[in-house]
């Protein structure tokens, strides 16, 4: 970054165009390749901030040694939301972007985002689209964990140079089509991933930053608040590679209750919509329904108190009957697993 002269003759360092914040927690396995995808961007005016959230591996040492020369900040293990907020507070760039330790960017990601934002000076945030990928040798284990997860990755990679393989295999052309997501759209569920947007850091600060209380959805709460300030544009250009792997936080089945509880809080306790609208339902999306099914199939659903908690959430999110019929079937299946297996066998036979 070239220095700039102040009015008093002193020298001030010019702000970078983009600050890239990378939260790191025991991510030594991926961090070097992730930083390399930043170093390979076609725009070089980037500040890279790695926030190590109390790792006990050598990820931060690998980050410090990387040629992208990041600033590495350290904190005790306080969670990814706090790490992201720390990076947001430290960011000096005109724009800010977030790249998770296990995800990658196409080399043109930042250039395309800045080009669109420069052409639309009234906008203060932009999403680009993502493609999911996984290591080919993990697909079978992912499928055993969850059939939906096993089929989620659109690209399978096997080489040591994952980024080069993805760039070669993936058509990132996209189009100029833009979809805008308002508050109602965000209440229906997340529209993309944290690694997919470039934003004015002041907009994110004004929206309250990432929510530390929201397990695995701190970015979702932030974007709901952003959508209250302005609709969020989403450009149809797939320049983000989102890694699906066994340890990904967002894939844990423990996400169901926290997410659906948050959905109730946003809809009924956050003042985002009026109470009659919130109580009327109809503001759910595919993720809400998927997580409810996961709860129905979880071992915890055999517990009466757990079923009661799920029932209360369902009653608020899906009035007027709270999907009572589905809950009853799931309750029978949980309490009588042999009956469930017999029904599944009969369906397969048909």
Secondary structure, DSSP 8 states (H G I E B T S, - for coil): --EEE-TTS-EEE---SEEEEEEESS-TTTHHHHHHHHHT-S---EEEEEEEES-SSSHHHHHHHSTT--EEEEE-S--HHHHHHHHHHH--SSEEEE--TT-EE-TTHHHHHHHHHHH-TT--EEEEEEEEEEEGGGHHHHHHH-HHHHTT-SEEE-SS-HHHHHHHH------S-EEEE-HHHHHT---S-GGGEEE-HHHHHHTT---TTSTTTHHHHHHHHHHHHS-EEEEEEEEEEEE--TT-GGG-TTHHHHHHHHHHIIIIISSSS-HHHHHH-----HHHHHHHHHHHHSGGGGSHHHHHHHHHHHHHHSTTTTTHHHHHHHHHHHH-HHHHHHHHHHHHH-
